[in-house]
Amino acid sequence: MNDRPAMFRAAVATPLSGDRRLRWTKATQRVILVTVIGLAFALAGSAWWLGAKATTVKEELEQAIGLVPQLQSEILDGRSDAAATTAKRLGLHTAAARNATEDPIWTLASAVPLLGDNLSAVAEVARSADDVSVLAVTPLVRVSDSLSWDTLLLGGSRADLNSLREASPSVMSAAHAVRVSAQRLNGIDASLLLPQVSEPLVIAREQLMSVTGALDASAAASQLAPGMLGGEGSRNYLLIIQNNAESRASGGIPGALAVLTFDKGKLALGSQSSAADVGIMSPIVTLDLEQQQIYSGRMGKFMQDVNLTPDFPTAASTAQAMWERKTGQRVDGVISIDPVAMGYILDATGPVEITDSELVALASVGLPTELTGKNVVQTLLSDVYAKINQPALQDVYFAGVAQEIFAALSDSKGNAKGLIHGLTRGTSEGRVLIWSGLPAEQTVLAKYAVSGSVSGPSVAPAQFGVYFNDGTGAKMDYYVKRTVQLIKECAREGYQQTTVRVTSTNVAPADAATSLPAYVTGGGVFGVPAGSVQTNIVAYGPVQANMETAKLDGQRTDFAAHRHANRPVGVLAVKLAPGESKTVEFTFGKIVQHTEPNLVVTPTVQAVKDVILPTQTLACG
């Protein structure tokens, strides 16, 4: 018979003596004390361990960040072996940072309220840094060995399209890796974190987002370039030189035209013409009704007016149709560039000597026979009109200069790295625009600013646009200085409200009516006094917003209200006498986007950085 229950009952029922109870209590206290001391040491040790690991993460990531400029320089200089070594060192640092956050104690502590959010955020930053190093940096360094700047030149030796094709998968994979890492960091709620963690997190987000955009564009370029550069058959593009001296929404009035041919990476400049030579379209090229209402049927009637709209896909497809109707040739796409961007090309190619006998004869009246990045803008947008009286000969000179510049480009003259830098700068300023007539290619281009679109994936959620169309019928925009600024006002009824302030000044000489050629001033032919400038200012707000009011020099004024691609559009004409300055303010309300606003403007003779002023935010009580 099992008597353990009885014994147990007896033991419980028997009262302990005072001494035994005391001894038991003291023993228990010693056990508890030892346990507490042990836990305290364990917690202190864990805290010390976490602190040591946090220091490791910080130091390793700082070491990795410090190597980035060196790596960039080595890649740009073509020092592939050095770049590979630096990339390996960078990877060792990011791996060490990541390993430190995968420690068991770190993982357990990540579940602790408040502290855990911060540890998890640090771990995600370390993980993202290591993913970027392994999945993006290393593959890109590897393909950089097969891609030199010189192989990308579109010259007599042909661009190396095979290298582009081979590099494309690595570039696209790297872009994906960086994009995924950026999305992970964007998913962290920084408001829950300590400042010591949230501030570096925000910086890491911004850096990754900027790299994401650049890598996505590079991936798209590596995907599109082989085909668009004639790797799968010859391609023809209509080249439009926009003349900023007479503004149009996308830059300037189309002047010189030419056909660019790409065949297996080699560039050739074909037949040349001018917008005036295309003549009048009758019937006009079909336009969408929204844009025709805003910009009139002139867009479909004259090549000089296809870009009254700021939407380059519309302007380019209209130009393609006009060129085909005039010449019978259907080009594969349209490329636009202005004299400022041509100056960037000349900075890379070096001076271009004018050798054509007809151009030399025209230049004998006082125009330079050697064009550089420093004199080409003034020569083409001002001096040519002062020195050559006949418009037809002005067009000949303009077209001839463009031919000389593109001949230098096709002969692989100059610095390839500088050339790509110049074209990239021109693209970022809206001075280089590309449209493809092939829908699959255009779908990819439409994701980027080079497409010049006013709607679609390339347009930021809270994007504003300010565009200028000449109303003088002359070349006076060379003498207009402008600034554009966004003013974020106080919200009304739960919606954002923003004012776009545009200040324009006519800096032409006081005697411009007589000192400037009639071809430049317009001579009053279109109702604008000689020396004065009239501009139609066009302002676009974000999708779904409303155009509320317009002011001219602080006073409410009437304006033309429209909509284009579900964006509000306001148009107001401003006339300036020499020395006169005026300010127009367009106020947009019912803005549903809560992201930071950004601004796009017509590229003019001025540097874009001098036109766009920093956004002003009003204090709200």
C-alpha positions as CSV (number, residue, x, y, z in Angstrom):
1,M,0.0,0.0,0.0
2,N,1.3,3.4,-1.0
3,D,1.4,5.6,2.1
4,R,3.1,8.7,0.4
5,P,-0.2,10.7,0.6
6,A,-0.5,10.0,4.3
7,M,3.0,10.9,5.0
8,F,2.5,14.1,3.0
9,R,-0.6,14.9,5.0
10,A,1.2,14.3,8.2
11,A,4.1,16.5,7.2
12,V,1.8,19.3,6.3
13,A,-0.2,19.0,9.5
14,T,2.8,18.9,11.8
15,P,3.6,22.5,12.9
16,L,7.2,23.6,12.5
17,S,9.1,24.8,15.5
18,G,10.2,28.4,15.6
19,D,13.8,27.6,14.8
20,R,13.0,25.4,11.9
21,R,10.7,28.1,10.4
22,L,13.4,30.7,10.9
23,R,16.1,28.5,9.3
24,W,13.8,27.8,6.3
25,T,13.0,31.5,5.9
26,K,16.7,32.5,6.0
27,A,17.6,29.8,3.5
28,T,14.8,31.0,1.2
29,Q,16.0,34.6,1.5
30,R,19.5,33.6,0.5
31,V,18.2,31.7,-2.5
32,I,16.1,34.7,-3.6
33,L,19.0,37.0,-3.0
34,V,21.4,34.9,-5.0
35,T,18.7,34.6,-7.8
36,V,18.1,38.4,-7.9
37,I,21.9,39.1,-7.9
38,G,22.3,36.6,-10.7
39,L,19.4,38.2,-12.7
40,A,20.9,41.6,-12.1
41,F,24.2,40.5,-13.4
42,A,22.6,38.8,-16.4
43,L,20.6,41.9,-17.2
44,A,23.6,44.1,-16.8
45,G,25.6,41.7,-18.9
46,S,22.9,41.7,-21.6
47,A,22.8,45.5,-21.5
48,W,26.5,45.7,-21.8
49,W,26.4,43.1,-24.6
50,L,23.7,45.0,-26.5
51,G,25.7,48.2,-26.1
52,A,28.8,46.6,-27.5
53,K,26.8,45.2,-30.4
54,A,25.2,48.6,-31.1
55,T,28.7,50.1,-31.1
56,T,29.8,47.5,-33.6
57,V,26.9,48.2,-35.9
58,K,27.5,51.9,-35.8
59,E,31.3,51.6,-36.4
60,E,31.0,49.1,-39.2
61,L,28.3,51.0,-41.1
62,E,30.3,54.2,-40.7
63,Q,33.3,52.4,-42.2
64,A,31.2,51.2,-45.1
65,I,29.7,54.6,-45.8
66,G,33.3,56.1,-45.8
67,L,34.2,53.7,-48.6
68,V,31.4,54.8,-51.0
69,P,33.1,58.0,-52.4
70,Q,36.3,56.0,-53.0
71,L,34.3,53.3,-54.8
72,Q,32.4,55.8,-57.0
73,S,35.7,57.4,-58.0
74,E,37.3,54.1,-58.9
75,I,34.3,53.1,-61.0
76,L,34.1,56.4,-62.8
77,D,37.9,56.3,-63.5
78,G,37.7,52.8,-64.9
79,R,39.9,51.3,-62.2
80,S,38.0,48.0,-62.0
81,D,40.5,46.1,-59.9
82,A,40.6,48.8,-57.3
83,A,36.8,49.0,-57.3
84,A,36.5,45.3,-56.8
85,T,38.8,45.4,-53.8
86,T,36.9,48.4,-52.3
87,A,33.6,46.6,-52.9
88,K,34.9,43.6,-51.0
89,R,36.0,45.7,-48.1
90,L,32.6,47.5,-48.0
91,G,30.9,44.1,-48.0
92,L,32.9,42.9,-45.0
93,H,31.8,45.9,-43.0
94,T,28.1,45.6,-43.9
95,A,28.2,41.8,-43.1
96,A,29.8,42.5,-39.7
97,A,27.0,45.1,-39.0
98,R,24.3,42.6,-40.0
99,N,25.8,39.8,-38.0
100,A,25.9,41.9,-34.9
101,T,22.1,42.5,-35.1
102,E,21.4,38.7,-35.6
103,D,22.9,37.9,-32.2
104,P,20.3,35.9,-30.0
105,I,20.4,38.5,-27.3
106,W,19.7,41.3,-29.8
107,T,16.8,39.2,-31.2
108,L,15.3,38.6,-27.8
109,A,15.6,42.2,-26.8
110,S,13.8,43.3,-30.0
111,A,10.6,41.9,-28.4
112,V,10.9,44.3,-25.5
113,P,8.4,47.2,-25.7
114,L,9.8,50.6,-26.7
115,L,13.4,49.3,-26.8
116,G,12.5,46.6,-29.3
117,D,11.3,49.0,-32.0
118,N,14.6,50.7,-32.0
119,L,16.7,47.5,-32.1
120,S,14.5,46.2,-34.9
121,A,15.0,49.4,-36.9
122,V,18.7,49.3,-36.5
123,A,18.7,45.6,-37.6
124,E,16.7,46.5,-40.7
125,V,19.1,49.3,-41.6
126,A,22.1,46.9,-41.2
127,R,20.3,44.2,-43.2
128,S,19.4,46.6,-46.0
129,A,23.0,47.9,-46.1
130,D,24.3,44.4,-46.5
131,D,21.7,43.5,-49.2
132,V,22.7,46.6,-51.2
133,S,26.3,45.6,-50.9
134,V,25.9,42.0,-51.9
135,L,23.0,42.2,-54.4
136,A,23.7,45.6,-55.9
137,V,27.2,46.9,-55.4
138,T,29.1,43.7,-56.1
139,P,27.3,42.9,-59.4
140,L,27.6,46.5,-60.6
141,V,31.3,46.6,-60.0
142,R,31.6,43.3,-61.8
143,V,29.9,44.6,-65.0
144,S,31.7,47.9,-64.8
145,D,34.8,46.0,-65.8
146,S,33.2,45.2,-69.2
147,L,31.7,48.7,-69.7
148,S,34.1,51.6,-70.3
149,W,33.0,55.1,-70.9
150,D,34.6,55.1,-74.4
151,T,32.6,52.1,-75.5
152,L,29.4,54.1,-74.9
153,L,30.4,56.8,-77.4
154,L,28.1,57.0,-80.5
155,G,31.0,57.5,-82.8
156,G,32.7,55.9,-85.8
157,S,33.9,53.0,-83.7
158,R,30.2,52.4,-82.7
159,A,28.8,52.1,-79.2
160,D,29.5,48.7,-77.7
161,L,25.9,47.4,-77.7
162,N,26.9,43.9,-76.8
163,S,28.4,45.1,-73.5
164,L,25.2,47.0,-72.8
165,R,23.1,43.8,-73.4
166,E,25.3,41.7,-71.2
167,A,25.3,44.3,-68.4
168,S,21.5,44.7,-68.5
169,P,20.5,41.7,-66.2
170,S,23.0,42.7,-63.5
171,V,21.9,46.4,-63.6
172,M,18.2,45.4,-63.4
173,S,18.9,42.9,-60.6
174,A,20.8,45.6,-58.6
175,A,18.0,48.1,-59.1
176,H,15.5,45.5,-57.8
177,A,17.6,44.8,-54.7
178,V,18.0,48.5,-53.8
179,R,14.3,49.1,-54.4
180,V,13.2,46.3,-52.1
181,S,15.6,47.6,-49.4
182,A,14.2,51.1,-49.7
183,Q,10.7,49.8,-49.4
184,R,11.6,47.9,-46.2
185,L,13.0,51.0,-44.6
186,N,10.0,53.1,-45.7
187,G,7.8,50.6,-43.8
188,I,9.4,51.5,-40.5
189,D,7.4,54.1,-38.4
190,A,10.1,56.5,-37.4
191,S,7.8,58.3,-35.0
192,L,8.1,55.4,-32.5
193,L,11.9,55.6,-32.4
194,L,14.5,57.4,-30.4
195,P,16.1,60.4,-32.2
196,Q,19.5,58.5,-32.2
197,V,17.8,55.9,-34.4
198,S,15.2,57.8,-36.3
199,E,17.5,60.5,-37.7
200,P,20.0,58.1,-39.3
201,L,17.0,56.0,-40.5
202,V,15.6,59.0,-42.4
203,I,19.0,59.8,-43.9
204,A,19.3,56.1,-45.0
205,R,15.8,56.3,-46.6
206,E,16.6,59.4,-48.6
207,Q,19.9,58.0,-49.8
208,L,18.4,54.7,-50.9
209,M,15.5,56.5,-52.6
210,S,17.9,58.7,-54.6
211,V,19.9,55.6,-55.6
212,T,16.8,53.7,-56.4
213,G,15.7,56.3,-59.0
214,A,19.2,56.4,-60.6
215,L,19.4,52.6,-60.8
216,D,15.9,52.2,-62.1
217,A,16.8,54.7,-64.9
218,S,20.0,52.9,-65.6
219,A,18.2,49.6,-65.7
220,A,15.7,51.0,-68.2
221,A,18.5,52.5,-70.3
222,S,20.4,49.2,-70.4
223,Q,17.1,47.5,-71.5
224,L,16.1,50.1,-74.2
225,A,19.5,51.4,-75.5
226,P,20.5,48.4,-77.7
227,G,17.3,48.6,-79.6
228,M,16.9,52.3,-79.8
229,L,20.5,52.7,-80.9
230,G,20.0,50.4,-83.9
231,G,21.2,47.2,-82.5
232,E,18.3,45.3,-84.0
233,G,18.0,47.3,-87.2
234,S,18.5,50.9,-88.3
235,R,16.5,53.6,-86.4
236,N,15.7,57.1,-87.6
237,Y,14.7,59.9,-85.2
238,L,13.6,63.4,-86.0
239,L,15.9,65.8,-84.1
240,I,14.3,69.1,-83.1
241,I,16.5,72.0,-81.9
242,Q,14.4,74.1,-79.6
243,N,15.2,77.8,-79.7
244,N,14.8,79.3,-76.2
245,A,14.9,82.9,-77.5
246,E,11.2,82.4,-78.4
247,S,9.7,80.3,-75.6
248,R,7.5,77.3,-75.9
249,A,6.2,75.2,-73.0
250,S,8.8,72.5,-73.4
251,G,11.6,74.9,-74.1
252,G,11.6,77.0,-77.2
253,I,10.2,77.2,-80.7
254,P,11.3,74.4,-83.0
255,G,13.9,75.8,-85.3
256,A,16.4,73.5,-87.1
257,L,15.3,70.0,-87.8
258,A,17.4,67.0,-88.9
259,V,17.1,63.2,-89.1
260,L,19.4,61.2,-86.8
261,T,20.2,57.6,-87.9
262,F,21.5,55.0,-85.5
263,D,22.8,51.8,-87.0
264,K,24.4,49.2,-84.7
265,G,25.4,52.0,-82.3
266,K,26.8,54.3,-84.9
267,L,25.3,57.8,-85.2
268,A,24.9,59.7,-88.5
269,L,23.2,63.0,-89.2
270,G,21.0,62.8,-92.3
271,S,18.7,65.3,-94.1
272,Q,18.3,68.7,-92.5
273,S,15.4,71.2,-92.6
274,S,13.7,73.8,-90.5
275,A,10.3,74.0,-88.9
276,A,9.3,76.7,-91.4
277,D,10.1,74.4,-94.3
278,V,7.5,71.9,-93.1
279,G,4.8,74.4,-94.0
280,I,1.1,74.5,-92.9
281,M,-0.8,71.4,-92.2
282,S,-4.2,71.3,-93.8
283,P,-6.2,69.7,-92.5
284,I,-4.5,70.0,-89.1
285,V,-3.0,67.0,-87.4
286,T,-5.6,65.5,-85.0
287,L,-5.3,66.7,-81.4
288,D,-7.0,65.7,-78.2
289,L,-9.7,68.1,-77.3
290,E,-8.4,69.1,-73.9
291,Q,-5.1,70.4,-75.2
292,Q,-6.6,71.9,-78.3
293,Q,-8.9,74.0,-76.1
294,I,-6.0,75.2,-74.0
295,Y,-3.4,75.7,-76.7
296,S,-5.5,76.1,-79.9
297,G,-5.4,74.2,-83.2
298,R,-2.1,75.9,-84.0
299,M,-0.5,72.8,-82.3
300,G,-1.6,70.7,-85.2
301,K,-1.1,73.3,-87.9
302,F,2.5,74.6,-87.6
303,M,5.6,72.6,-86.6
304,Q,6.7,75.8,-84.8
305,D,3.8,75.3,-82.4
306,V,3.7,71.6,-81.7
307,N,5.2,72.2,-78.2
308,L,2.8,74.9,-77.1
309,T,1.8,72.0,-74.8
310,P,4.3,71.0,-72.1
311,D,3.4,67.4,-72.8
312,F,6.3,66.2,-75.0
313,P,4.7,62.9,-76.0
314,T,1.9,65.0,-77.6
315,A,4.3,67.4,-79.2
316,A,6.6,64.6,-80.5
317,S,3.8,62.5,-82.0
318,T,2.4,65.6,-83.7
319,A,5.8,66.4,-85.1
320,Q,6.2,62.8,-86.3
321,A,2.9,63.1,-88.2
322,M,3.8,66.4,-89.7
323,W,7.2,65.2,-90.9
324,E,5.6,62.1,-92.5
325,R,3.0,64.2,-94.2
326,K,5.6,66.6,-95.5
327,T,8.4,64.2,-96.5
328,G,6.8,60.7,-96.7
329,Q,9.3,59.4,-94.1
330,R,7.9,58.0,-90.9
331,V,10.6,58.4,-88.2
332,D,10.8,55.9,-85.3
333,G,10.8,58.6,-82.7
334,V,11.6,62.2,-81.8
335,I,14.6,63.7,-79.9
336,S,14.6,67.3,-78.7
337,I,17.6,69.4,-77.5
338,D,18.2,73.1,-76.9
339,P,21.3,75.3,-77.3
340,V,22.1,75.2,-73.6
341,A,22.3,71.4,-73.8
342,M,24.4,71.7,-76.9
343,G,26.8,73.8,-74.8
344,Y,27.0,70.9,-72.4
345,I,28.0,68.7,-75.3
346,L,30.6,71.2,-76.4
347,D,32.1,71.2,-72.9
348,A,32.8,67.5,-73.5
349,T,33.8,67.5,-77.1
350,G,35.9,70.6,-76.9
351,P,35.7,73.5,-79.4
352,V,34.1,72.9,-82.8
353,E,35.6,74.7,-85.8
354,I,33.2,75.8,-88.5
355,T,34.6,74.6,-91.8
356,D,31.6,74.7,-94.1
357,S,32.2,77.4,-96.7
358,E,28.7,78.8,-96.5
359,L,28.8,79.0,-92.7
360,V,32.2,80.6,-92.8
361,A,30.8,83.2,-95.2
362,L,27.8,83.9,-92.9
363,A,30.1,84.1,-89.9
364,S,32.2,86.7,-91.6
365,V,29.8,89.5,-90.4
366,G,31.1,89.1,-86.8
367,L,30.1,85.6,-85.6
368,P,32.6,83.2,-84.2
369,T,34.0,80.5,-86.4
370,E,34.9,78.4,-83.3
371,L,32.1,77.4,-81.0
372,T,32.5,76.4,-77.4
373,G,30.3,75.6,-74.4
374,K,30.8,79.2,-73.3
375,N,29.8,81.1,-76.5
376,V,27.2,78.8,-78.3
377,V,24.2,80.0,-76.4
378,Q,24.8,83.7,-77.0
379,T,25.8,83.0,-80.6
380,L,22.6,81.0,-81.4
381,L,20.1,82.9,-79.3
382,S,21.2,86.5,-79.7
383,D,24.2,87.3,-81.9
384,V,23.0,85.5,-85.0
385,Y,19.9,87.8,-85.1
386,A,22.0,90.9,-84.6
387,K,24.5,90.0,-87.3
388,I,22.4,88.2,-90.0
389,N,19.3,90.1,-91.2
390,Q,17.6,87.5,-93.3
391,P,15.6,84.9,-91.3
392,A,16.2,82.2,-94.0
393,L,20.0,82.7,-93.6
394,Q,19.6,82.7,-89.8
395,D,18.0,79.2,-90.1
396,V,20.9,78.1,-92.4
397,Y,23.5,79.2,-89.8
398,F,21.5,77.6,-86.9
399,A,21.2,74.3,-88.8
400,G,24.8,74.3,-89.9
401,V,26.1,74.8,-86.3
402,A,23.9,72.0,-85.1
403,Q,25.4,69.8,-87.9
404,E,29.0,70.7,-86.9
405,I,28.2,69.8,-83.2
406,F,26.6,66.5,-84.0
407,A,29.4,65.7,-86.5
408,A,31.9,66.1,-83.6
409,L,29.7,63.9,-81.5
410,S,29.5,61.2,-84.2
411,D,33.3,61.3,-84.7
412,S,33.8,60.4,-81.0
413,K,35.5,63.7,-80.2
414,G,36.1,64.7,-76.6
415,N,35.6,63.1,-73.2
416,A,33.1,60.3,-73.1
417,K,32.5,60.6,-69.4
418,G,32.0,64.4,-69.7
419,L,29.6,63.8,-72.6
420,I,27.4,61.5,-70.6
421,H,27.6,63.9,-67.7
422,G,26.5,66.8,-70.0
423,L,23.6,64.8,-71.5
424,T,22.5,63.7,-68.0
425,R,22.5,67.3,-66.8
426,G,20.6,68.4,-69.9
427,T,18.0,65.6,-69.2
428,S,17.6,66.6,-65.6
429,E,16.9,70.2,-66.6
430,G,14.3,69.2,-69.2
431,R,16.6,70.3,-72.1
432,V,16.9,66.8,-73.6
433,L,13.6,65.0,-74.3
434,I,13.0,61.6,-76.0
435,W,9.9,60.0,-77.4
436,S,9.6,56.6,-79.1
437,G,7.0,55.7,-81.7
438,L,7.1,52.1,-80.5
439,P,4.5,51.7,-77.7
440,A,6.6,49.2,-75.7
441,E,9.6,51.5,-75.6
442,Q,7.5,54.6,-74.9
443,T,5.8,52.8,-71.9
444,V,9.3,52.5,-70.3
445,L,10.4,56.0,-71.2
446,A,7.1,57.4,-69.7
447,K,8.4,56.4,-66.3
448,Y,11.2,59.0,-66.4
449,A,11.5,62.8,-66.7
450,V,13.3,62.4,-70.1
451,S,9.8,61.6,-71.5
452,G,8.6,65.2,-70.8
453,S,5.2,63.9,-69.7
454,V,2.7,65.9,-67.7
455,S,0.8,62.8,-66.6
456,G,1.6,59.2,-65.8
457,P,4.3,57.5,-63.7
458,S,7.0,60.1,-64.2
459,V,4.9,62.8,-62.6
460,A,5.3,63.2,-58.8
461,P,2.0,63.1,-56.8
462,A,2.2,66.7,-55.7
463,Q,3.8,68.1,-58.8
464,F,3.3,71.7,-60.0
465,G,4.3,73.0,-63.4
466,V,4.9,76.5,-64.7
467,Y,5.4,76.9,-68.5
468,F,6.0,79.8,-70.8
469,N,4.7,80.4,-74.3
470,D,5.8,83.5,-76.2
471,G,3.0,85.8,-77.2
472,T,5.3,88.4,-78.9
473,G,6.0,86.5,-82.1
474,A,9.7,87.3,-81.8
475,K,13.0,86.4,-80.1
476,M,12.7,88.5,-76.9
477,D,12.8,85.7,-74.4
478,Y,16.6,85.9,-74.4
479,Y,16.0,89.2,-72.4
480,V,13.5,87.8,-69.8
481,K,14.6,86.8,-66.4
482,R,12.2,84.7,-64.3
483,T,11.9,83.2,-60.8
484,V,9.2,80.6,-59.8
485,Q,8.5,79.7,-56.2
486,L,6.0,77.5,-54.3
487,I,4.4,78.9,-51.2
488,K,2.7,76.3,-48.9
489,E,-0.2,78.0,-47.2
490,C,-2.3,76.9,-44.3
491,A,-4.7,74.0,-44.9
492,R,-8.3,74.9,-45.5
493,E,-11.1,72.5,-44.7
494,G,-8.6,69.6,-44.4
495,Y,-7.1,70.2,-47.8
496,Q,-3.6,71.5,-48.7
497,Q,-3.3,74.9,-50.4
498,T,-0.3,76.1,-52.4
499,T,0.4,79.3,-54.3
500,V,2.7,79.4,-57.3
501,R,4.5,82.8,-57.5
502,V,6.1,83.7,-60.9
503,T,8.1,86.9,-61.2
504,S,9.2,88.0,-64.7
505,T,11.5,90.9,-65.7
506,N,12.2,92.3,-69.1
507,V,16.0,93.2,-68.9
508,A,16.2,94.4,-72.5
509,P,17.8,97.8,-73.0
510,A,15.5,100.8,-72.6
511,D,15.9,101.6,-76.3
512,A,15.3,98.0,-77.4
513,A,12.6,99.1,-79.8
514,T,15.3,100.7,-82.0
515,S,18.6,99.1,-80.8
516,L,17.5,95.5,-81.4
517,P,16.7,94.1,-84.8
518,A,13.0,94.0,-85.8
519,Y,13.2,90.2,-86.1
520,V,14.1,90.1,-82.4
521,T,11.5,92.6,-81.2
522,G,8.8,91.5,-83.6
523,G,8.4,95.1,-84.7
524,G,4.9,95.3,-83.2
525,V,3.5,93.0,-85.9
526,F,1.5,90.9,-83.5
527,G,0.2,93.8,-81.4
528,V,3.0,93.9,-78.9
529,P,5.1,97.2,-78.9
530,A,8.7,96.7,-80.1
531,G,10.9,96.1,-77.1
532,S,8.1,94.7,-75.0
533,V,7.6,91.0,-74.2
534,Q,4.3,89.2,-73.9
535,T,4.2,85.7,-72.4
536,N,1.4,83.3,-71.8
537,I,2.1,81.8,-68.3
538,V,0.6,78.4,-67.9
539,A,0.4,76.9,-64.4
540,Y,-0.5,73.2,-63.7
541,G,-1.5,71.9,-60.2
542,P,-1.6,68.3,-58.9
543,V,-4.2,65.8,-60.0
544,Q,-7.7,66.4,-58.6
545,A,-6.8,69.9,-57.2
546,N,-8.6,73.1,-58.2
547,M,-7.3,76.4,-59.5
548,E,-8.8,78.9,-57.0
549,T,-7.5,82.4,-57.8
550,A,-4.9,84.4,-59.8
551,K,-3.3,87.7,-58.8
552,L,-1.2,90.1,-60.8
553,D,1.0,92.2,-58.7
554,G,-1.1,91.4,-55.6
555,Q,-4.5,92.2,-57.2
556,R,-7.1,89.6,-58.1
557,T,-7.4,89.2,-61.9
558,D,-9.2,87.1,-64.4
559,F,-7.6,84.0,-65.9
560,A,-8.4,81.2,-68.2
561,A,-9.2,78.0,-66.3
562,H,-8.8,74.5,-67.9
563,R,-8.1,70.9,-67.0
564,H,-5.6,68.6,-68.7
565,A,-5.1,65.0,-67.6
566,N,-7.2,65.7,-64.5
567,R,-4.8,68.5,-63.5
568,P,-6.1,72.1,-63.0
569,V,-4.6,74.5,-65.5
570,G,-4.5,78.3,-65.3
571,V,-3.4,80.6,-68.1
572,L,-2.6,84.3,-67.8
573,A,-0.9,86.7,-70.3
574,V,1.7,89.2,-69.0
575,K,3.2,92.0,-71.0
576,L,6.5,93.7,-70.0
577,A,8.0,96.9,-71.2
578,P,11.9,97.1,-71.1
579,G,12.9,97.3,-67.4
580,E,9.4,96.3,-66.2
581,S,8.8,93.5,-63.7
582,K,5.5,91.8,-62.8
583,T,4.5,89.0,-60.4
584,V,1.7,86.5,-61.0
585,E,0.3,84.3,-58.3
586,F,-1.8,81.2,-59.0
587,T,-3.4,79.6,-55.9
588,F,-4.4,76.0,-56.0
589,G,-6.8,74.5,-53.4
590,K,-8.5,71.1,-52.6
591,I,-5.0,69.5,-52.8
592,V,-5.4,65.9,-51.6
593,Q,-1.8,64.9,-51.8
594,H,0.2,65.1,-48.5
595,T,3.6,64.6,-50.0
596,E,6.1,67.4,-50.4
597,P,5.4,69.4,-53.5
598,N,7.8,69.7,-56.3
599,L,8.1,72.0,-59.3
600,V,8.8,71.7,-63.0
601,V,9.4,74.7,-65.2
602,T,10.1,75.5,-68.9
603,P,13.9,75.4,-69.4
604,T,14.9,78.8,-70.6
605,V,18.2,80.6,-71.2
606,Q,18.7,80.9,-67.5
607,A,20.1,78.1,-65.4
608,V,17.1,76.1,-63.9
609,K,18.6,76.5,-60.4
610,D,18.3,80.3,-60.7
611,V,14.7,80.1,-61.8
612,I,13.3,77.7,-59.2
613,L,13.5,79.2,-55.7
614,P,13.3,77.2,-52.4
615,T,9.7,76.4,-51.3
616,Q,8.3,78.8,-48.7
617,T,6.1,77.5,-45.9
618,L,3.8,79.9,-44.1
619,A,3.4,79.8,-40.3
620,C,-0.1,78.6,-39.4
621,G,-1.7,79.4,-36.0
